[in-house]
Amino acid sequence: MAILKTLLLVAQILSALGVIGLVLLQHG
């Protein structure tokens, strides 16, 4: 189960970075 929690955490981090990246690109 620890693996699933880790994957969820990684997915959340990647999605957060993706959103931040899009915002930075839009406000470039």
Backbone as CSV, one residue per row, in Angstrom:
resi,resn,N_x,N_y,N_z,CA_x,CA_y,CA_z,C_x,C_y,C_z
1,MET,0.830,-1.208,0.000,0.000,0.000,0.000,0.871,1.268,0.000
2,ALA,2.071,1.138,0.560,2.965,2.304,0.603,3.276,2.782,-0.815
3,ILE,3.366,1.803,-1.739,3.674,2.157,-3.132,2.545,2.999,-3.724
4,LEU,1.305,2.611,-3.439,0.169,3.370,-3.965,0.178,4.789,-3.421
5,LYS,0.460,4.923,-2.134,0.492,6.266,-1.532,1.589,7.102,-2.172
6,THR,2.732,6.463,-2.435,3.843,7.181,-3.062,3.462,7.630,-4.469
7,LEU,2.810,6.743,-5.218,2.400,7.090,-6.582,1.411,8.245,-6.560
8,LEU,0.476,8.222,-5.604,-0.503,9.307,-5.497,0.206,10.618,-5.175
9,LEU,1.184,10.556,-4.270,1.924,11.764,-3.893,2.676,12.317,-5.098
10,VAL,3.332,11.430,-5.846,4.076,11.852,-7.039,3.124,12.466,-8.062
11,ALA,1.963,11.852,-8.246,0.984,12.363,-9.208,0.529,13.758,-8.799
12,GLN,0.300,13.959,-7.508,-0.141,15.273,-7.027,0.941,16.314,-7.259
13,ILE,2.195,15.939,-6.987,3.311,16.874,-7.182,3.452,17.234,-8.664
14,LEU,3.375,16.231,-9.533,3.517,16.480,-10.970,2.391,17.371,-11.479
15,SER,1.158,17.119,-11.018,0.024,17.936,-11.456,0.196,19.366,-10.967
16,ALA,0.687,19.518,-9.725,0.895,20.860,-9.173,1.959,21.595,-9.994
17,LEU,3.058,20.906,-10.309,4.129,21.520,-11.105,3.604,21.875,-12.495
18,GLY,2.749,21.020,-13.041,2.186,21.282,-14.363,1.343,22.544,-14.351
19,VAL,0.523,22.707,-13.310,-0.326,23.903,-13.193,0.548,25.144,-13.056
20,ILE,1.567,25.053,-12.201,2.474,26.196,-12.004,3.167,26.537,-13.324
21,GLY,3.581,25.507,-14.047,4.248,25.723,-15.331,3.333,26.434,-16.318
22,LEU,2.077,26.013,-16.382,1.126,26.647,-17.294,0.912,28.105,-16.922
23,VAL,0.781,28.374,-15.622,0.574,29.757,-15.162,1.778,30.618,-15.539
24,LEU,2.982,30.076,-15.312,4.194,30.838,-15.640,4.265,31.093,-17.142
25,LEU,3.895,30.108,-17.947,3.940,30.281,-19.402,2.927,31.332,-19.840
26,GLN,1.741,31.306,-19.244,0.699,32.258,-19.616,1.093,33.679,-19.234
27,HIS,1.751,33.825,-18.070,2.120,35.163,-17.604,3.503,35.567,-18.100
28,GLY,4.224,34.561,-18.698,5.546,34.754,-19.266,5.985,36.194,-19.238
